[in-house]
Amino acid sequence: MSVDTREAGPDTNGFFIYGLVPADVEPTGDARGVGDPAAPVSVVVHGDVAALVSDVPLDRPLGRPDDLRAYQTLLDGVTLAAPVLPVRFGTVARDEEAVTDLLADRHDDYRRALDRLEGVAQYVVRLRYVERAVLSEVLAGNAEAADLRDRLQGQPAEALRDVRIRLGEVINAEVEARRAADTEQLLAELSPVAVTAGTRPPTSEFDAAHLVFLVETERQAEFEDGVERIAAEQEQRATVRLIGPQAPYDFVDRLLDRG
């Protein structure tokens, strides 16, 4: 989902686009977006869909942490009251006509995607291994790793370099195997409570699982209870972080690809 932005001189304003909503959605009077001071948010309507927008100077660089927070805060707040289809962060249109062109380009696809998002929100579930606990698991369950560790006991850090490299390879392979198994297990436990689910790539060598779910509002308490149960079960070996409800950032492409 992209918008053409043409060359503009200084002091020329355009529209920062946050997300798409049904045409009957109106932002509250205190809704604010990016900028300093934060700009008020309005809508541009075309047919059955509308774009949440705010004025922004076209020569203003975007991407500051405050801008991203404002973008997410607005969209996460909207999703509590109405379906919203996030537009990629940093999308700026030169004028209202360009916003309307965006809405017209895939109007029916946007409308169908918003229909599917009625009454749902995204949750992120992230498990991260307790390093000491997962290393103990590896050493207890892999004879080669335990043997390599024993060979290194009492040796200076610069000694037996090949042994250290091999031990690192074995540990990495074992952690990856556990990550795959834990990801599959979490999907099996939580997917029945969700509309759909997906995975994110690990951001740390000790990430145990990084998952995203679309959950119906009426089942959010059930979903959160399931995550709490998993956190209690994993207490000694992994930390569990739950983020949400939030806008469905991870599912935009999937929803639009379905047409």
Backbone torsions as a table, in degrees:
resi	resn	phi	psi	omega
1	MET	NA	111.4	-175.7
2	SER	-139.4	160.3	-179.5
3	VAL	-131.4	135.7	176.4
4	ASP	-72.2	130.2	174.9
5	THR	-120.4	121.0	-176.9
6	ARG	-89.4	166.7	177.0
7	GLU	-56.5	139.0	179.2
8	ALA	-141.3	145.0	177.7
9	GLY	-82.5	174.3	178.1
10	PRO	-60.6	152.3	178.5
11	ASP	69.6	12.2	175.6
12	THR	-95.9	129.3	-179.0
13	ASN	-98.9	150.5	172.2
14	GLY	-130.9	-161.4	-178.4
15	PHE	-119.7	121.7	169.9
16	PHE	-80.7	127.0	-176.7
17	ILE	-104.5	123.7	-177.3
18	TYR	-93.9	-48.8	-176.6
19	GLY	-172.7	172.6	179.9
20	LEU	-109.1	142.6	-177.7
21	VAL	-139.3	165.4	172.6
22	PRO	-58.6	151.7	-173.2
23	ALA	-62.0	-23.1	-177.6
24	ASP	-88.5	4.4	179.3
25	VAL	-85.6	130.5	177.4
26	GLU	-121.3	130.2	176.7
27	PRO	-66.9	149.1	176.8
28	THR	-68.9	159.7	-176.6
29	GLY	-62.1	-23.7	-178.3
30	ASP	-97.7	7.0	179.2
31	ALA	-66.9	130.2	-177.6
32	ARG	-131.1	152.1	-179.0
33	GLY	-120.6	-139.5	-176.8
34	VAL	-77.5	167.9	175.9
35	GLY	110.1	164.2	177.5
36	ASP	-140.1	98.3	8.5
37	PRO	-73.8	158.0	-178.3
38	ALA	-62.1	133.7	-175.8
39	ALA	-82.9	143.3	174.2
40	PRO	-66.3	150.3	-176.5
41	VAL	-103.6	137.2	177.8
42	SER	-132.3	-173.8	179.6
43	VAL	-128.0	149.9	168.1
44	VAL	-116.3	123.4	-172.3
45	VAL	-107.3	139.0	170.3
46	HIS	-144.1	116.3	-179.4
47	GLY	61.9	-125.0	-176.2
48	ASP	-94.7	2.1	-178.1
49	VAL	-127.2	160.8	-180.0
50	ALA	-142.3	156.0	176.9
51	ALA	-110.3	132.8	172.1
52	LEU	-81.5	123.2	-173.2
53	VAL	-138.9	163.7	167.9
54	SER	-148.6	155.6	179.0
55	ASP	-68.2	141.1	176.1
56	VAL	-150.3	138.7	175.8
57	PRO	-62.3	132.2	-177.1
58	LEU	-70.3	-18.2	178.0
59	ASP	-96.0	8.9	-178.1
60	ARG	-88.9	125.4	176.6
61	PRO	-67.7	137.6	178.5
62	LEU	-111.7	164.4	177.7
63	GLY	116.4	1.9	176.0
64	ARG	-66.5	152.5	177.1
65	PRO	-53.6	-36.9	179.6
66	ASP	-65.2	-35.3	178.1
67	ASP	-65.3	-45.1	-179.6
68	LEU	-63.9	-41.0	178.2
69	ARG	-63.0	-41.6	179.6
70	ALA	-64.3	-41.4	177.8
71	TYR	-59.6	-49.2	-177.9
72	GLN	-69.7	-39.7	-179.7
73	THR	-61.5	-42.8	179.5
74	LEU	-63.6	-51.4	-175.5
75	LEU	-66.0	-40.0	179.7
76	ASP	-66.6	-33.3	176.8
77	GLY	-70.0	-40.3	179.8
78	VAL	-63.1	-41.0	-173.7
79	THR	-65.8	-15.9	175.6
80	LEU	-74.7	-18.8	-176.0
81	ALA	-117.7	-23.2	-174.7
82	ALA	-157.7	156.5	175.5
83	PRO	-66.3	141.4	179.5
84	VAL	-142.7	137.0	178.5
85	LEU	-109.3	104.8	-176.6
86	PRO	-61.3	140.8	170.7
87	VAL	-99.5	143.6	-174.9
88	ARG	-48.7	133.2	-179.6
89	PHE	-56.7	133.7	178.7
90	GLY	94.6	3.1	178.9
91	THR	-74.7	122.0	-178.1
92	VAL	-129.3	131.3	176.8
93	ALA	-103.9	148.0	-175.8
94	ARG	-71.6	-28.2	-177.4
95	ASP	-162.3	177.4	-177.9
96	GLU	-64.0	-33.7	179.6
97	GLU	-61.6	-39.0	179.4
98	ALA	-66.6	-35.1	176.3
99	VAL	-65.5	-44.1	178.8
100	THR	-61.6	-38.9	177.6
101	ASP	-61.4	-40.3	176.9
102	LEU	-59.9	-46.4	-178.7
103	LEU	-65.6	-37.9	-177.8
104	ALA	-73.0	-29.9	-172.6
105	ASP	-57.5	-43.7	-179.6
106	ARG	-134.8	43.4	-173.6
107	HIS	-51.0	-49.6	-175.4
108	ASP	-68.1	-36.4	176.5
109	ASP	-63.8	-42.8	179.5
110	TYR	-63.6	-42.7	-179.1
111	ARG	-62.7	-43.6	179.7
112	ARG	-65.9	-39.7	178.5
113	ALA	-62.8	-42.1	178.8
114	LEU	-65.5	-36.3	175.8
115	ASP	-59.9	-40.9	-179.7
116	ARG	-69.8	-22.1	-178.2
117	LEU	-91.1	0.1	179.4
118	GLU	-61.9	121.3	175.3
119	GLY	75.5	21.1	177.4
120	VAL	-130.9	160.2	177.1
121	ALA	-146.1	161.4	-179.8
122	GLN	-92.8	142.8	170.0
123	TYR	-124.9	145.0	172.5
124	VAL	-112.8	129.8	177.0
125	VAL	-119.9	122.8	-178.6
126	ARG	-126.9	126.3	173.9
127	LEU	-109.3	136.1	176.5
128	ARG	-129.0	127.3	-178.1
129	TYR	-62.6	142.9	164.6
130	VAL	-73.8	116.6	-169.3
131	GLU	-53.7	-48.6	-177.4
132	ARG	-62.3	-39.1	-177.3
133	ALA	-67.6	-44.9	-177.4
134	VAL	-71.0	-33.6	176.4
135	LEU	-66.4	-37.5	176.1
136	SER	-63.1	-40.1	176.2
137	GLU	-59.5	-45.5	-177.7
138	VAL	-63.3	-46.9	-177.2
139	LEU	-67.4	-32.7	179.3
140	ALA	-75.9	-26.7	-173.4
141	GLY	-106.4	-5.7	-177.4
142	ASN	-128.2	111.1	-175.0
143	ALA	-64.3	-37.2	-179.9
144	GLU	-64.7	-43.5	179.3
145	ALA	-62.1	-42.8	179.7
146	ALA	-63.3	-41.1	179.9
147	ASP	-65.1	-44.6	178.9
148	LEU	-61.9	-42.0	178.0
149	ARG	-60.2	-43.6	-179.2
150	ASP	-64.0	-36.1	179.3
151	ARG	-66.8	-25.7	-178.5
152	LEU	-89.2	-11.3	-178.3
153	GLN	-59.9	127.9	177.3
154	GLY	79.6	-0.6	-180.0
155	GLN	-89.3	146.5	176.0
156	PRO	-65.7	157.9	-173.5
157	ALA	-58.5	-30.9	-176.2
158	GLU	-87.5	-3.9	-176.7
159	ALA	-85.5	155.4	173.4
160	LEU	50.6	52.4	-176.2
161	ARG	-58.3	-42.5	-179.2
162	ASP	-62.0	-36.7	179.5
163	VAL	-66.7	-41.8	179.5
164	ARG	-64.2	-40.8	178.8
165	ILE	-63.2	-45.1	-179.3
166	ARG	-63.9	-40.9	178.2
167	LEU	-61.0	-41.1	177.2
168	GLY	-61.9	-40.0	178.7
169	GLU	-64.1	-43.1	-179.6
170	VAL	-64.8	-44.7	-179.4
171	ILE	-62.5	-44.4	-179.8
172	ASN	-60.8	-43.1	179.8
173	ALA	-64.3	-40.1	-180.0
174	GLU	-67.6	-40.3	178.9
175	VAL	-65.7	-40.7	177.8
176	GLU	-62.0	-40.4	178.7
177	ALA	-64.6	-41.3	177.7
178	ARG	-66.4	-38.1	178.6
179	ARG	-61.5	-45.1	179.5
180	ALA	-62.0	-42.9	-179.0
181	ALA	-67.9	-42.4	-179.0
182	ASP	-68.3	-37.5	177.0
183	THR	-62.7	-45.2	179.0
184	GLU	-62.5	-40.5	-179.1
185	GLN	-66.7	-42.4	179.5
186	LEU	-65.6	-40.0	176.9
187	LEU	-61.1	-40.5	-179.9
188	ALA	-65.4	-35.9	-176.9
189	GLU	-79.1	-35.9	-172.2
190	LEU	-101.2	-25.2	-177.4
191	SER	-58.7	-35.9	179.4
192	PRO	-61.0	-19.2	-179.8
193	VAL	-96.3	-3.0	-175.0
194	ALA	-114.2	159.4	174.7
195	VAL	-73.1	-43.4	177.1
196	THR	-158.9	167.9	-176.1
197	ALA	-146.0	162.3	176.7
198	GLY	-153.9	175.6	-179.9
199	THR	-121.8	153.8	170.7
200	ARG	-114.8	150.9	177.6
201	PRO	-67.6	151.8	178.2
202	PRO	-64.1	145.8	176.8
203	THR	-108.4	-1.7	180.0
204	SER	-146.8	150.6	179.3
205	GLU	-63.6	-18.8	179.8
206	PHE	-108.0	16.4	170.2
207	ASP	-65.2	130.3	178.8
208	ALA	-92.1	-37.2	178.3
209	ALA	-165.6	146.6	178.5
210	HIS	-140.5	101.3	-169.0
211	LEU	-123.9	153.9	174.8
212	VAL	-128.2	144.1	-177.3
213	PHE	-136.6	144.3	164.8
214	LEU	-99.2	126.1	-173.4
215	VAL	-127.8	134.5	175.8
216	GLU	-66.5	142.3	-178.7
217	THR	-54.2	-40.8	-176.8
218	GLU	-71.4	-10.4	179.2
219	ARG	-114.6	10.2	-177.3
220	GLN	-64.4	-40.4	179.2
221	ALA	-62.9	-41.4	178.1
222	GLU	-62.7	-41.9	179.1
223	PHE	-64.6	-46.8	-179.6
224	GLU	-62.4	-37.2	176.3
225	ASP	-62.5	-39.4	178.3
226	GLY	-63.2	-40.7	178.1
227	VAL	-66.1	-40.1	178.1
228	GLU	-62.7	-39.4	178.3
229	ARG	-62.8	-43.7	178.7
230	ILE	-63.2	-40.7	179.2
231	ALA	-60.3	-40.0	179.1
232	ALA	-66.9	-40.1	180.0
233	GLU	-67.6	-32.0	-175.3
234	GLN	-96.2	5.8	-168.1
235	GLU	-51.0	-39.3	-174.9
236	GLN	-83.2	-16.8	-173.9
237	ARG	-121.1	-15.5	-178.4
238	ALA	-156.1	149.1	171.7
239	THR	-94.6	146.4	-177.5
240	VAL	-120.5	129.3	177.9
241	ARG	-121.9	130.2	178.3
242	LEU	-114.9	126.6	178.8
243	ILE	-120.5	127.1	178.7
244	GLY	141.8	173.0	3.4
245	PRO	-72.3	147.8	179.5
246	GLN	-144.9	173.5	177.8
247	ALA	-64.9	155.4	-173.3
248	PRO	-82.2	60.7	-176.1
249	TYR	-57.1	-40.1	-172.7
250	ASP	-79.2	-8.5	-171.6
251	PHE	-113.2	4.1	-175.7
252	VAL	-60.1	-53.1	-176.6
253	ASP	-61.7	-41.0	-178.8
254	ARG	-63.4	-42.2	179.7
255	LEU	-65.3	-40.0	-178.4
256	LEU	-76.2	-32.2	177.9
257	ASP	-64.9	-27.2	179.7
258	ARG	-71.2	-18.3	177.0
259	GLY	65.4	NA	NA
